[in-house]
């Protein structure tokens, strides 16, 4: 397994308060890693430790599998909280200023602005940009120097639905077309659920769980539960009607995980076949319910 970020018992204390408590993060190459937790859970502190703007109290950080962090951090771009842009400068002028530190010539600056959808802003000052445009400019600045990893802290916070979609599409485009790995913190779980390939859940400074998007979908999958004493006969009816594709039988309960859009038709077919249905009900958690449960009610 090739980890872009790996932390080993990463800990940060501020006086007597433990902000990050023995965290073991694993971000794989190509991941869009959703970093989830309540305000004050330790997300931003963890990101700052990874980026080197805070010094760990204890623990170890490996970037791209290596310990020479100063060199490896050159391969990382970041946007922590609000983008630090020059409001009286154009998008191009902002990029030009940041390129002195991060690298990138005029041609790359133009290409990046086109890539994030800011190629036509001309002489418009960044202070006049919408919040979504400012976020996209911040991401363009983070992309100077062709980083392999982007660390984004709440990149869609405060955006309207159109702005959220713009940032989401941009992240997917960077990941799929340029192979950029992401670690993204957000409290907008539904939006993160549309792009994340893996999740880390942090609570009170401790990493509660890491889980792939596939495993999360399996755990949160909605199913239709049919309770009957005659499961064999019910199976035959469901099979005959082509409703028995993805299912599980446990005693008197048949759980259907597909073809469950019309439970009334399933119930009607079973009753017509003389099968007594004791209960017909849906179960399963949504993403939000799952995370709330993991974070403690």
C-alpha positions in Angstrom: 0.0 0.0 0.0 1.4 3.4 -1.0 0.6 6.1 1.5 0.9 9.7 0.6 0.2 10.6 4.3 0.9 8.3 7.2 0.9 9.5 10.8 2.0 7.4 13.8 0.6 8.3 17.2 0.5 12.0 16.1 -0.2 14.1 19.2 -0.4 17.9 19.7 -1.0 19.5 23.1 -1.7 23.2 23.8 -0.7 23.7 27.4 -2.8 21.1 29.2 -5.3 20.5 26.4 -4.8 17.6 24.0 -6.0 18.8 20.5 -4.7 15.7 18.6 -4.4 12.5 20.5 -2.3 9.6 19.1 -3.8 9.9 15.6 -2.9 7.3 13.0 -3.9 8.6 9.6 -3.5 6.7 6.3 -4.1 8.6 3.1 -3.5 6.4 0.0 -2.2 7.7 -3.4 -5.2 8.7 -5.5 -7.6 9.1 -2.5 -10.1 11.8 -2.0 -9.9 11.4 1.8 -12.8 13.0 3.6 -11.7 14.1 7.1 -14.8 14.4 9.3 -15.4 15.8 12.8 -17.3 18.4 14.7 -15.8 21.9 15.2 -12.8 21.6 17.6 -12.4 17.9 16.9 -8.8 18.3 15.7 -9.2 18.4 11.9 -7.4 21.7 11.2 -4.7 21.1 13.8 -4.0 17.7 12.2 -3.7 19.4 8.8 -1.4 22.1 10.2 0.8 19.4 11.7 1.0 17.6 8.3 1.8 20.9 6.6 4.5 21.9 9.1 2.8 25.1 10.4 2.5 23.4 13.8 5.1 21.2 15.5 3.9 17.9 17.0 4.2 17.3 20.7 4.7 13.5 20.0 4.4 11.1 17.2 5.7 10.8 13.6 4.6 11.9 10.2 5.6 10.2 6.9 4.9 11.9 3.6 5.1 9.9 0.4 6.6 7.1 2.6 9.5 9.3 3.6 10.7 11.1 6.8 12.5 14.1 5.1 9.4 16.2 5.6 10.8 19.5 4.3 11.6 18.1 0.9 8.3 16.1 0.7 6.2 19.1 1.7 7.3 20.7 -1.6 5.0 18.2 -3.2 2.0 19.5 -1.3 -0.4 22.3 -2.0 -2.9 23.6 0.6 -5.8 25.8 1.3 -6.4 26.2 5.1 -9.5 28.2 6.0 -10.0 31.3 3.8 -7.7 31.8 0.9 -5.1 34.5 1.6 -5.5 36.5 -1.6 -4.6 40.1 -2.5 -8.0 41.8 -2.9 -6.7 44.7 -5.0 -5.0 42.4 -7.5 -6.4 40.5 -10.4 -6.4 36.7 -10.5 -3.3 36.7 -12.7 -1.5 39.2 -10.4 -2.3 37.1 -7.3 -1.0 34.0 -9.0 2.2 35.9 -10.1 2.9 36.9 -6.5 2.5 33.4 -5.1 4.5 31.9 -8.0 7.6 33.6 -6.6 7.5 31.2 -3.7 5.8 28.2 -5.2 7.2 28.2 -8.7 5.3 28.5 -12.0 5.8 30.7 -15.1 3.2 32.9 -16.9 2.1 30.0 -19.1 1.4 27.7 -16.2 -0.5 30.5 -14.4 -2.7 31.0 -17.5 -3.3 27.3 -17.8 -4.2 27.0 -14.1 -6.6 29.9 -14.2 -8.3 28.3 -17.3 -8.4 25.0 -15.5 -10.2 26.4 -12.4 -12.6 28.5 -14.6 -11.0 31.9 -14.0 -9.3 32.5 -17.3 -11.8 35.2 -18.4 -11.7 37.4 -15.3 -9.3 39.9 -16.9 -8.8 43.1 -14.9 -11.4 42.3 -12.3 -10.0 42.6 -8.8 -10.1 39.5 -6.5 -11.9 41.6 -3.9 -14.9 41.7 -6.3 -15.0 37.9 -6.8 -17.8 35.8 -5.4 -16.9 33.5 -2.5 -16.8 30.5 -5.0 -14.4 32.4 -7.3 -12.2 33.2 -4.3 -12.1 29.5 -3.4 -11.2 28.5 -6.9 -8.5 31.1 -7.0 -7.2 29.7 -3.7 -7.1 26.2 -5.2 -5.3 27.6 -8.3 -2.7 29.1 -6.0 -2.3 25.8 -4.2 -1.7 24.1 -7.6 1.3 26.2 -8.3 4.4 23.9 -8.5 2.3 20.9 -9.6 1.6 19.4 -6.2 0.7 15.7 -6.0 -1.3 16.2 -2.8 -3.8 18.9 -1.9 -4.8 19.6 1.7 -8.1 21.5 1.8 -9.8 22.7 5.0 -13.5 23.3 4.6 -13.2 24.3 0.9 -17.0 24.6 0.4 -17.9 26.3 3.7 -20.3 29.2 3.1 -20.8 28.5 -0.6 -24.2 28.5 -2.4 -25.2 25.3 -4.2 -23.7 26.5 -7.5 -20.4 27.3 -5.8 -20.4 24.0 -4.1 -20.9 22.2 -7.4 -18.1 24.2 -9.0 -15.6 23.2 -6.2 -16.8 19.6 -6.2 -16.4 19.3 -10.0 -12.9 20.9 -9.8 -11.8 18.4 -7.2 -13.0 15.5 -9.2 -11.4 16.9 -12.3 -8.0 17.3 -10.6 -8.2 13.8 -9.1 -9.2 12.1 -12.3 -7.3 14.1 -14.9 -4.1 15.0 -13.0 -4.0 12.2 -10.4 -4.0 14.6 -7.5 -4.6 13.1 -4.0 -6.8 15.0 -1.6 -7.4 15.2 2.1 -10.5 17.4 2.6 -12.1 18.4 5.9 -15.8 19.3 5.8 -19.0 19.1 7.9 -21.2 18.9 4.8 -21.5 15.2 4.7 -23.8 14.8 1.8 -21.5 16.8 -0.4 -18.4 15.0 0.7 -20.3 11.7 0.1 -20.4 12.6 -3.6 -16.7 12.7 -4.1 -14.8 10.9 -1.2 -13.2 7.6 -1.8 -12.2 7.1 1.9 -13.1 8.7 5.2 -11.4 9.4 8.5 -13.7 10.2 11.5 -12.1 12.3 14.3 -13.7 13.1 17.6 -12.2 14.9 20.6 -8.8 14.7 19.0 -8.9 10.9 18.5 -9.3 9.1 15.2 -12.5 7.0 15.7 -12.4 5.2 12.4 -11.1 5.0 8.8 -13.4 3.5 6.3 -13.6 3.3 2.5 -16.5 4.8 0.6 -17.5 1.3 -0.6 -17.6 -0.1 2.9 -19.6 2.9 4.2 -22.2 2.5 1.4 -22.6 -1.2 2.4 -23.1 -0.3 6.1 -25.6 2.5 5.3 -27.4 0.6 2.6 -31.2 0.7 2.9 -33.0 -2.6 2.8 -36.6 -3.9 2.8 -37.3 -6.4 5.6 -40.0 -9.0 5.1 -40.9 -11.0 8.2 -42.8 -14.2 7.5 -42.9 -17.7 8.9 -42.9 -19.1 5.3 -39.6 -17.8 4.0 -39.1 -20.6 1.5 -42.4 -19.9 -0.2 -41.7 -16.2 -0.1 -38.4 -16.8 -1.7 -40.1 -18.6 -4.6 -42.5 -15.8 -5.1 -39.7 -13.1 -5.0 -37.6 -15.2 -7.5 -40.6 -15.7 -9.8 -41.1 -11.9 -9.9 -37.4 -11.2 -10.4 -37.0 -9.4 -7.1 -34.4 -11.7 -5.6 -31.0 -10.3 -6.7 -29.3 -9.0 -3.6 -30.7 -10.4 -0.4 -30.1 -12.1 2.9 -32.2 -14.5 5.0 -32.0 -14.7 8.7 -34.6 -16.9 10.4 -38.0 -15.5 9.6 -36.6 -12.3 8.0 -35.7 -11.8 4.3 -33.8 -8.6 3.7 -33.9 -7.2 0.1 -31.1 -4.8 -0.9 -32.3 -4.2 -4.5 -35.5 -3.9 -6.4 -37.2 -2.3 -3.4 -38.8 0.8 -5.0 -42.3 -0.7 -4.9 -42.8 -2.5 -1.5 -46.6 -2.4 -2.1 -46.2 -4.7 -5.1 -44.0 -7.1 -3.2 -46.6 -7.2 -0.4 -49.4 -7.7 -2.9 -47.6 -10.6 -4.6 -46.9 -12.4 -1.3 -50.4 -12.0 0.0 -51.9 -13.3 -3.3 -49.7 -16.4 -2.9 -51.2 -17.0 0.5 -48.1 -16.1 2.4 -48.7 -14.3 5.8 -46.6 -11.2 6.0 -46.1 -10.2 9.6 -44.0 -7.1 8.9 -42.8 -5.1 5.9 -40.3 -2.4 6.9 -37.3 -0.4 5.7 -34.1 -0.2 7.7 -30.6 1.3 7.2 -28.8 4.5 8.2 -28.0 7.4 6.0 -24.4 8.8 6.0 -25.2 11.5 8.6 -26.8 9.0 11.0 -23.8 6.7 10.7 -21.3 9.6 11.4 -23.4 10.9 14.3 -23.4 7.5 15.8 -19.6 7.1 15.4 -19.1 10.6 16.9 -21.2 9.8 20.0 -24.7 11.1 20.4 
